[in-house]
Amino acid sequence: MIGLITNFEQWFLHPNEQSKKTFSELMDNTFKLIVDESMKVNKPFAGASRQDIESMVKKVTRIPECGQNLKDVMMDIHEGIVKQSLWISHPSAMAHLHCPPLLPSIAAEMIIGALNQSMDSWDQSPAATYVEEELLQFFINQIGYPANADGVFTSGGTQSNYMGLLLARNQACETYFSVNVHEDGLPVEASKLRILCSEHAHFTVQKSAAQLGLGIHSVVKVKTNNKQQLCLDDAKEKLDLLHQQGLIPFMIVATAGTTDFGSIDNVKEIADLANTYRLWLHVDAAYGGALLFSHQYRQLLDHLWEADSITIDFHKLYYQSISCGAFFVKEKKSFQQIMYHADYLNPEEDYEEGIINLVEKNIQTTRRFDALKILMTFKLLGTDMFGEMIDYTIHLAKKTAQLLREHEFDVVNDPVMNAVLFRFVPDHVDAPHVIDEINLELQRYFYQSGELIMAKTKHNGKIYLKFTMLHPLNTIERMKEHIEKLKQVAKKIESEKGEDIYEYSVRR
C-alpha cells in the first residue's frame, strides 16, 4: 500500500522530487508543443475534412487501463487535436467573437489551474476573493457607477444576460404582484411580463426568458434603424401597444456591440425611455465593453452608468482565454434576490461578520479564478496599450470595408467596431438563391483551404459573410490579399454556376 501511495505522489503538486520532475516534464513538453506549432503555423486551419478529424480524434480518445508514456501521449495530442484545431491566434481567423488570447492570460491559466481556487467561499479562495472584488471595483469606476454598485465574474455573456433578466424579473414580480419569487416562485400573473430588445440583440435574451419561465414570446423585438441600432420610435409604439393590451413591459435590453454588425444602441435615449416607462435597463456590452479603454471611441459608451445591469465579456475584445466575463449591477442590493445561505459554505454568521463569500451574488457555486487573467494582462500591458489595440482593430475594419466596396462587394455596415458584413454580388445576376449559394460556397471554400476563416450569417433573408476583425496583428496588406483572392474565387464559382443562372432567367 505504501508503494502505491508513492506512485500517486508524482501526479500531484507535492513537496517531493518525483512530483517536481513529473510537473516539469509535463510543462516542458506542453510548452514545446505549443511553441513549435505556433512557429510553423502559416494558416488558421489545416483543412482536414470533418470525417478525417473525427477518425483521428477517435484514435486519440481511446482510454487505456494502464498509463502511457508521456512522449506517446503528447504525440497523440499534437497529431489528433492540436494540428486539427482552429488556430485562433492566426490573424486570418476572423469568423466569430473568438479572440486571440494574450500571453499574460495564457500564463495566468497555468497559475489558475495549479492553485485551483474555487471562488464560491472566502475560505476556499482567500486572496483570490479580494483580487476579484478589487478588479470589479476597477471596472465599476470605469463604467461610472456609484459607490453602491457591485459585480461578479461569470462564465460569459450567456450567464451575465441570464442574471440580468433574472434580477429584473424578480424585481418586477415584487413591484407589480407583491410576490417574492426567490421564496414563493412565479405568480400566474407573470405571463403578462414583457421584455423589449432590438431585432439584433443576442439570442440569449430569448433563451434566458424561456429558462426563467417567461417564455420566448415574452420577448418583444424592436426594429432597428439604418445604423442597426434599436429604433426608439418603434420601441415607444410597442410599449404603448403592450400597455393597451393589458401586458406589463418591465425590462428593455440595449446592446453595445451587436454580434453581426458591432452596432451600439443609443444608451442615453434608451435610458430616458426606461425611466419614463419604469423599465429595468440591461446593457449587453459583452462585445463593446472593451471600448471603456478606447482612446478614440470611449464616448460610444457614454451613459453606460445609467443601466441597472451590464454584461461585459473578457474573452471577446479583452483578449482573454475562454471563459471570462462579468456582470454588474448599479445597486448591490439587487443581489439579495438570489442570495442563499448554506451552513457548510456561506453561513449567515459569515455575512454578519463581513466575510465575503462570492457565491451570494452568483448563480454558480464552484467557479474559476478568472480575475487573475485580467489582473496579469493589465499589469503587464497597461490600459494605454490596451486601448491602442482596440482602436487599431476598429480602424482596420473601417479600411477593410472601404476596400471591399472598391472591389465591388456589397458591404452592409460602416463599421462602428471591428465587424464587417458583406457579400459578393455578381454583375447581371439577380437570382437570389444563386447569389446566396455563391457566398456560401465562398465561405466553405476558404474554410476548407484553411487560409481564411470567415463567418456566414443572414441579413434580411440573404446570406452574408462576416469578418470579425479582433486581431491587432492583422494588417491592411493582408486584407488586400484576402479580398483579391475572395474576388477571384467568387468569379470562378460564378462561372461554374452559369448554367443555373441561365435556367433561372429563362424560368422568369
C-alpha positions in Angstrom: 0.0 0.0 0.0 2.9 2.4 0.8 4.3 1.7 -2.6 1.0 2.6 -4.2 0.9 5.9 -2.4 4.4 6.7 -3.6 3.3 6.2 -7.2 0.4 8.5 -6.6 2.6 11.3 -5.4 4.2 12.1 -8.7 0.8 13.0 -10.2 0.1 15.8 -7.7 1.8 19.1 -6.8 3.6 18.0 -3.7 6.9 18.7 -1.9 8.5 15.7 -3.5 11.3 15.4 -6.1 9.2 12.9 -8.2 6.3 15.4 -8.3 8.6 18.2 -9.3 10.2 16.1 -12.1 6.8 15.0 -13.5 5.4 18.5 -13.4 8.5 19.9 -15.1 8.4 17.3 -17.8 4.7 17.9 -18.5 5.1 21.7 -18.6 8.2 21.5 -20.8 6.6 19.2 -23.3 3.4 21.2 -23.4 5.4 24.4 -23.8 7.4 22.9 -26.6 4.3 21.5 -28.4 2.6 24.9 -28.4 5.7 27.0 -29.3 6.8 24.6 -32.0 3.3 24.6 -33.5 3.0 28.4 -33.3 6.3 28.8 -35.2 5.2 26.8 -38.2 1.5 27.7 -38.4 1.0 29.6 -41.7 -2.8 29.4 -41.8 -5.5 29.2 -39.2 -6.8 25.7 -40.1 -5.1 22.6 -41.6 -8.1 21.9 -43.8 -8.8 18.3 -42.9 -12.4 17.1 -43.5 -14.9 16.6 -40.7 -14.7 12.8 -41.3 -10.9 12.7 -41.1 -10.9 14.8 -37.9 -13.5 12.6 -36.3 -11.5 9.5 -37.2 -8.3 11.0 -35.7 -10.0 12.1 -32.5 -11.5 8.6 -32.0 -8.0 7.1 -32.1 -6.7 9.7 -29.6 -9.6 9.2 -27.2 -9.1 5.5 -26.6 -8.6 5.3 -22.9 -6.1 2.7 -21.6 -6.2 0.7 -18.4 -2.5 1.4 -17.7 -1.0 4.8 -18.2 1.0 5.5 -21.4 4.4 7.2 -21.5 4.5 11.0 -21.9 6.0 11.0 -25.3 3.3 8.9 -26.9 0.5 10.9 -25.2 1.9 14.2 -26.4 2.3 12.8 -29.9 -1.4 11.9 -29.9 -2.4 15.3 -28.5 -0.3 17.0 -31.1 -1.4 15.0 -34.2 -5.0 14.3 -33.3 -6.0 17.6 -31.6 -3.6 20.5 -31.8 -3.0 20.1 -35.5 -6.7 19.7 -36.3 -7.8 22.7 -34.2 -8.6 26.2 -35.3 -5.6 28.3 -34.6 -7.4 31.3 -33.3 -4.2 33.2 -32.7 -3.6 33.5 -36.5 -4.7 36.9 -37.9 -6.7 35.3 -40.7 -9.1 33.6 -38.2 -11.9 36.2 -38.4 -15.1 34.4 -38.1 -16.6 34.9 -34.7 -16.2 36.9 -31.5 -13.4 34.5 -30.6 -10.3 36.4 -29.7 -6.6 35.5 -29.9 -5.6 35.3 -26.2 -2.9 37.5 -24.8 0.2 35.8 -23.5 -0.4 37.0 -19.9 -3.8 35.4 -20.0 -2.4 32.1 -21.2 0.3 32.3 -18.4 -2.3 33.1 -15.8 -4.2 29.9 -16.8 -1.4 27.8 -15.5 -1.5 29.5 -12.2 -5.3 29.3 -12.0 -5.1 25.6 -12.8 -2.3 24.9 -10.3 -3.9 26.9 -7.4 -7.4 25.6 -8.3 -9.2 28.2 -6.2 -13.0 27.9 -6.0 -14.5 31.3 -6.0 -17.6 30.5 -4.0 -16.4 31.0 -0.4 -13.7 33.0 1.1 -12.1 30.1 2.9 -11.5 28.4 -0.4 -10.1 31.5 -2.2 -8.7 33.8 0.5 -6.5 36.1 -1.7 -8.5 35.4 -4.9 -11.7 36.7 -3.4 -10.1 40.1 -2.8 -8.5 40.1 -6.2 -11.9 39.7 -7.9 -13.5 42.3 -5.7 -10.8 44.9 -6.4 -10.9 44.3 -10.2 -14.7 44.5 -10.1 -14.3 47.9 -8.4 -11.8 49.0 -11.0 -14.4 48.3 -13.8 -17.2 49.8 -11.8 -15.1 53.0 -11.7 -14.5 52.8 -15.4 -18.2 52.4 -16.0 -19.0 55.4 -13.8 -21.3 53.5 -11.5 -22.0 54.9 -8.0 -20.3 53.6 -4.8 -23.1 51.2 -4.0 -22.7 49.3 -7.3 -21.4 45.7 -7.4 -20.5 42.9 -9.8 -19.3 39.4 -10.1 -17.2 37.4 -12.6 -19.2 35.0 -14.8 -18.6 32.4 -17.5 -19.5 34.9 -20.1 -22.4 36.8 -21.8 -24.9 34.0 -21.7 -24.7 33.8 -17.9 -24.5 37.5 -17.5 -27.5 38.2 -19.6 -29.4 35.5 -17.8 -28.6 37.1 -14.5 -29.8 40.5 -15.8 -33.2 39.0 -16.8 -33.4 37.0 -13.5 -32.9 40.1 -11.3 -35.2 42.2 -13.4 -37.9 39.5 -13.4 -37.7 39.1 -9.6 -37.9 42.9 -9.0 -40.9 43.1 -11.4 -42.8 40.4 -9.6 -42.3 42.2 -6.3 -43.2 45.6 -7.8 -46.3 44.5 -9.7 -47.6 41.4 -7.9 -46.1 41.7 -4.4 -44.5 38.3 -4.8 -41.0 37.2 -3.7 -40.1 34.9 -6.5 -37.0 33.8 -4.6 -39.2 32.3 -1.9 -42.6 31.7 -3.4 -42.0 31.1 -7.1 -43.5 32.7 -10.1 -47.1 34.0 -9.8 -49.6 33.2 -12.5 -49.7 36.9 -13.5 -46.0 36.7 -14.6 -47.4 35.6 -18.0 -48.1 39.3 -18.6 -44.5 40.4 -18.3 -42.7 41.6 -21.4 -39.1 42.3 -22.3 -38.0 44.6 -25.2 -34.8 44.3 -27.2 -33.7 45.1 -30.7 -34.0 42.6 -33.6 -30.2 42.4 -33.5 -30.0 41.7 -29.8 -28.2 38.5 -28.7 -30.2 35.3 -28.8 -29.6 34.7 -25.1 -32.4 37.3 -24.3 -35.0 34.8 -25.7 -33.1 31.8 -24.3 -33.0 33.3 -20.8 -36.6 34.3 -20.9 -37.5 30.7 -21.8 -35.4 29.3 -19.0 -36.8 31.8 -16.5 -40.4 30.7 -17.1 -41.5 33.7 -19.1 -41.3 32.0 -22.5 -39.7 33.3 -25.7 -42.9 35.1 -26.6 -42.4 37.4 -23.7 -39.5 39.0 -25.7 -40.8 41.7 -28.0 -38.4 42.5 -30.9 -37.9 46.2 -31.7 -37.0 47.3 -35.2 -33.6 48.8 -35.9 -32.7 52.0 -37.8 -30.3 52.4 -40.7 -27.4 52.2 -38.3 -28.6 48.8 -37.0 -29.5 50.4 -33.6 -32.6 49.9 -31.6 -35.3 52.3 -33.1 -36.6 54.5 -30.3 -39.9 55.4 -32.1 -40.7 51.7 -32.7 -39.9 50.9 -29.0 -42.4 53.6 -27.9 -45.1 52.3 -30.2 -44.6 48.8 -28.9 -44.6 49.9 -25.3 -47.8 51.8 -25.8 -49.4 48.9 -27.5 -48.4 46.4 -24.8 -50.0 48.7 -22.1 -53.2 48.9 -24.2 -53.2 45.1 -24.3 -53.0 44.9 -20.5 -49.5 43.5 -20.6 -46.6 44.6 -18.4 -43.3 45.6 -20.1 -40.7 45.6 -17.3 -37.4 45.5 -19.0 -35.5 46.8 -22.0 -32.2 45.3 -23.3 -29.8 47.6 -25.1 -26.8 46.2 -27.0 -23.3 47.7 -27.1 -21.8 45.8 -29.9 -24.2 43.5 -31.8 -22.8 40.2 -32.9 -23.2 40.7 -36.7 -22.7 44.5 -37.0 -20.9 45.7 -33.9 -23.6 48.4 -33.7 -24.1 50.2 -30.4 -27.5 51.3 -29.3 -28.0 54.8 -28.0 -27.8 54.1 -24.3 -28.8 57.7 -23.3 -32.0 57.7 -25.3 -32.9 54.2 -24.2 -32.2 55.1 -20.5 -34.6 58.1 -20.8 -37.2 55.8 -22.3 -36.6 53.3 -19.5 -37.1 56.0 -16.9 -40.3 57.2 -18.5 -41.8 53.7 -18.7 -40.3 52.4 -15.4 -38.3 49.7 -17.1 -35.2 47.8 -15.9 -32.4 48.7 -18.4 -29.9 46.0 -19.1 -27.0 46.7 -21.4 -25.4 43.8 -23.1 -21.9 45.1 -23.6 -20.3 41.6 -24.0 -18.6 42.8 -27.2 -18.5 46.6 -26.9 -17.5 46.8 -23.2 -13.8 46.9 -24.2 -14.4 50.5 -25.5 -14.2 51.6 -21.9 -10.4 51.8 -22.6 -10.5 53.1 -26.1 -8.7 56.4 -26.7 -10.9 57.4 -29.7 -14.3 55.6 -29.2 -14.9 55.7 -25.5 -17.7 58.2 -26.0 -19.8 55.4 -27.6 -20.3 54.0 -24.1 -21.3 57.3 -22.6 -24.2 56.9 -20.1 -23.5 53.2 -19.6 -23.7 54.1 -15.9 -27.5 54.6 -16.3 -28.0 50.9 -16.9 -29.4 48.8 -14.0 -27.2 45.9 -15.1 -24.4 45.4 -17.5 -22.8 42.4 -19.3 -19.1 42.5 -20.2 -17.1 39.7 -21.7 -13.4 39.5 -21.3 -13.0 36.5 -23.7 -14.1 38.7 -26.6 -12.4 42.1 -27.2 -10.4 41.9 -23.9 -8.2 39.1 -25.5 -8.7 36.7 -22.6 -8.8 32.9 -22.8 -12.2 31.3 -22.6 -14.1 31.6 -20.3 -14.1 35.0 -18.7 -16.9 37.5 -18.2 -18.5 39.8 -15.7 -21.9 41.0 -14.6 -22.5 44.4 -13.0 -25.5 46.0 -11.1 -26.0 49.6 -10.2 -27.4 48.7 -6.8 -25.6 45.9 -4.9 -28.9 45.2 -3.0 -30.2 43.6 -6.3 -28.0 40.6 -5.5 -30.1 39.9 -2.4 -32.8 38.5 -4.7 -30.5 35.5 -5.4 -28.7 35.2 -2.0 -28.9 31.9 -0.3 -27.0 30.7 2.8 -25.7 27.2 3.3 -24.2 26.3 6.7 -21.4 24.3 5.1 -20.4 27.1 2.6 -21.5 30.6 3.5 -23.3 30.6 6.8 -25.2 33.7 7.9 -22.7 34.4 10.7 -20.0 35.0 7.9 -22.3 37.6 6.3 -22.8 39.3 9.7 -19.0 39.3 10.3 -18.3 40.9 6.9 -16.7 37.8 5.4 -17.0 37.9 1.6 -18.5 34.7 0.1 -18.9 35.4 -3.6 -21.5 32.6 -4.1 -24.0 35.0 -2.5 -24.1 37.1 -5.7 -23.8 34.4 -8.4 -25.9 31.6 -9.8 -22.7 29.5 -10.0 -21.2 27.8 -7.0 -17.8 26.4 -8.0 -16.1 28.9 -10.2 -12.7 29.6 -11.6 -10.3 32.4 -10.5 -10.6 34.1 -13.9 -9.9 37.5 -12.4 -6.2 36.7 -12.3 -6.1 36.7 -16.1 -7.4 40.3 -16.2 -5.0 41.4 -13.4 -1.9 40.0 -15.1 -3.0 41.4 -18.5 -3.5 45.0 -17.3 -0.5 45.0 -15.0 1.8 43.9 -17.9 0.2 45.9 -20.8 -1.3 48.8 -19.0 -4.6 50.5 -20.1 -2.9 52.7 -22.7 -1.6 49.9 -24.8 -4.8 48.0 -24.4 -6.8 51.0 -25.7 -4.4 51.4 -28.7 -5.0 47.7 -29.7 -8.8 48.3 -29.7 -8.5 51.4 -31.8 -6.2 49.8 -34.3 -8.6 46.9 -35.0 -11.5 49.4 -35.5 -9.5 51.5 -37.9 -8.5 48.3 -39.8 -12.2 47.2 -40.1 -13.1 50.6 -41.5 -10.4 50.4 -44.1 -11.4 46.9 -44.9 -15.0 47.9 -45.5 -13.7 50.5 -47.9 -11.5 48.0 -49.7 -14.4 45.6 -50.1 -16.6 48.3 -51.7 -13.8 49.2 -54.1 -13.7 45.6 -55.2 -17.5 45.7 -55.8 -18.6 43.7 -52.8 -21.9 44.7 -51.1 -21.0 46.0 -47.6 -23.9 46.4 -45.2 -22.4 48.4 -42.4 -20.0 51.2 -41.9 -18.1 49.6 -39.0 -18.6 51.2 -35.6 -16.5 48.5 -34.1 -14.4 45.8 -35.8 -17.2 43.7 -37.6 -17.7 43.9 -41.3 -20.8 42.3 -43.0 -20.5 41.8 -46.8 -21.4 39.6 -49.7 -20.3 39.1 -53.3 -23.0 40.1 -55.8 -22.1 39.2 -59.4 -22.8 41.5 -62.3 -26.0 40.8 -64.2 -27.2 38.2 -61.7 -30.5 38.7 -60.0 -31.2 35.2 -58.9 -31.3 35.4 -55.1 -30.7 31.7 -54.5 -27.7 31.7 -56.8 -26.1 34.7 -55.1 -26.7 33.0 -51.7 -25.1 29.8 -53.0 -22.0 31.6 -54.3 -21.5 33.3 -50.9 -22.0 30.0 -49.0 -19.5 28.3 -51.3 -17.0 31.1 -50.8 -17.2 30.7 -47.0 -16.8 26.9 -47.3 -14.0 27.1 -49.9 -11.8 29.3 -47.7 -12.6 27.4 -44.5 -11.6 24.1 -46.2 -8.5 25.7 -47.6 -7.7 26.9 -44.1 -6.3 30.2 -45.3 -9.1 32.5 -44.3 -11.8 31.8 -41.7 -15.0 33.9 -42.2 -18.4 33.6 -40.7 -21.7 33.3 -42.5 -24.9 34.8 -41.4 -28.3 36.1 -42.7 -29.5 39.7 -43.1 -32.9 40.5 -44.5 -33.1 36.8 -45.5 -30.0 36.9 -47.6 -26.6 35.1 -47.0 -23.8 37.4 -45.9 -20.2 36.8 -45.0 -18.6 38.4 -42.0 -15.1 39.5 -40.9 -14.8 39.8 -37.1 -11.5 41.6 -37.0 -10.3 41.3 -33.4 -6.7 40.6 -34.0 -4.3 43.5 -33.5 -1.6 41.8 -35.6 -3.7 41.8 -38.7 -2.7 44.3 -41.4 -4.3 46.1 -44.3 -1.8 44.4 -46.7 -3.0 41.0 -45.5 -6.6 42.1 -46.1 -5.9 43.3 -49.6 -4.5 39.9 -50.4 -7.6 38.2 -48.9 -10.0 40.4 -50.8 -8.2 39.9 -54.1 -8.4 36.2 -53.6 -12.0 36.3 -52.5 -13.0 38.1 -55.7 -11.0 35.6 -57.9 -12.6 32.6 -56.2 -16.1 34.2 -56.3 -15.7 34.8 -60.1 -14.7 31.2 -60.6 -17.7 29.9 -58.6 -20.0 32.3 -60.5 -18.7 31.0 -63.8 -19.3 27.4 -62.7 -22.9 28.3 -61.8 -23.6 30.0 -65.2 -26.0 27.2 -66.2 -28.1 27.7 -63.0 -28.2 31.4 -63.6 -29.3 30.9 -67.2 -32.1 28.4 -66.2 -33.3 30.8 -63.5 -33.5 33.7 -66.0 -35.4 31.5 -68.5 -38.0 30.4 -65.9 -38.6 34.1 -65.0 
